[in-house]
């Protein structure tokens, strides 16, 4: 198995190997409800590129540390004080979408969504400098947003299958991240919300582009995204956002996720990774295009020894199939 010491370390992500060929990535900022700061999302591509390249990893479980949240989204306080998109403006009045200054506010879900951060700073003193050129400012924003999008998409482009275990609060960035996973399961009391419209912007790092494709229900997607209303795990299941609702709390959901990951990791990595590639590639393309790409893909991959080993094991001719690292 791969040694955890060889991966790109971060204090905000814990990497373990609880089962053969299974990696567990845990968002590790429970004191802030696993809310994301910029260094955290910038670390995602290195982490998932490492997992994609590791021959000792065949399946990945993604979860959030602590009992209260998968992730509450963006860390509002951090986004409000630094970063290239900090905008000056009047301090807003307290509202449901504005973080409370109460020191106990960290125990509440962050309603600030992912995407373009905003600020509650007071206007700066008058300056004699000319205002920033709109084209150059737009270019800076474009770079920031597309970098953010790339970081979140690194889960989707990872060649290894990912199962996300959702519990507690799954707000904003939590929905973006989980949509990039291959399978999503949720604890019965998980609370979901897409909050971007509450701060005056359209979600910009994946939810609006992926959620409709995942659920096939544009009316429901517009319902929750235009209103920013919370919705339950039962509603998420009803509309196909998650695969199943798990009883038994986070512990029960983690057991199911590990069982699923272990089952997948025991199969041919050629077959599993090829299946993820083909399903992802075919999304948004015609059936004819998907069939053609599958034919070309398998014209190479069917030459693997894994096919013979799996067929013999399936017919009861020998022990359970064991597959070489890929």
KASULWO-V462852 format. One record per helix or strand of 3 or more residues. SS is the DSSP state (2 for helix, 1 for strand). FROM is the first residue (numbers start at 1). LEN is the number of residues. If there is no record, write none. Layout:
BEGIN
SS:FROM:LEN
SS:FROM:LEN
END
This chain:
BEGIN
2:4:3
1:13:7
1:22:6
2:30:3
2:38:16
1:59:6
1:69:3
2:76:4
2:103:5
2:134:24
1:161:6
1:168:4
2:173:8
1:183:5
1:191:3
2:196:4
2:207:9
2:218:10
2:233:6
1:244:3
2:249:17
2:269:14
2:287:15
2:306:9
END
